[in-house]
Amino acid sequence: MFVKVRDTDQLVAAFTEQYNALNLGAAAVSTALAQLCADSAGISEVEALDRAQALMHVGFDV
């Protein structure tokens, strides 16, 4: 998706919007995978979700 911007504020807003969309998508995928894999990993869904959340923080807090 191409975004035409006229100034720096619009550029920052566009990047922020894309970052937030990516972050939400990654969270949804990680949550779904954690729930699916919890049983096979022998851990509870809560623990699997905690681990997935920790991994997301590492990946997105750069």
C-alpha positions in Angstrom: 0.0 0.0 0.0 1.4 3.4 -1.0 0.7 6.4 1.1 1.2 9.9 -0.3 2.2 12.3 2.5 2.7 16.1 2.4 4.7 16.6 5.6 6.7 14.8 8.3 3.6 14.6 10.6 1.6 12.8 8.0 4.6 10.4 7.3 4.9 9.6 11.0 1.2 9.1 11.3 1.2 6.7 8.3 4.1 4.7 9.7 2.5 4.5 13.1 -0.8 3.3 11.6 1.1 0.6 9.7 3.1 -0.4 12.8 -0.1 -0.7 14.8 -1.7 -2.9 12.2 1.3 -5.1 12.0 1.4 -5.4 15.8 -2.3 -6.3 16.0 -1.9 -9.0 13.3 1.1 -10.5 15.0 -0.7 -10.5 18.3 -3.7 -12.3 16.7 -1.5 -14.9 15.1 0.7 -15.5 18.2 -2.4 -15.9 20.3 -4.0 -18.4 18.0 -0.8 -20.4 17.7 -0.3 -20.4 21.5 -3.8 -21.7 22.0 -3.4 -24.4 19.4 0.0 -25.5 20.6 -0.7 -25.4 24.4 -1.9 -29.0 24.6 0.9 -30.5 22.5 3.5 -28.6 24.6 2.0 -29.9 27.8 1.3 -26.5 29.2 -1.9 -24.6 30.1 -3.4 -22.1 27.6 -2.7 -19.3 30.1 1.0 -20.2 30.2 1.2 -20.5 26.4 -0.4 -17.0 26.1 2.0 -15.6 28.6 4.9 -17.0 26.7 3.5 -15.7 23.4 3.0 -12.2 24.9 6.6 -12.2 26.2 7.9 -13.1 22.7 5.8 -10.3 21.1 7.3 -7.8 23.5 10.8 -8.9 22.6 10.0 -8.6 18.9 8.2 -5.3 19.0 10.1 -3.4 21.7 13.1 -2.6 19.6 
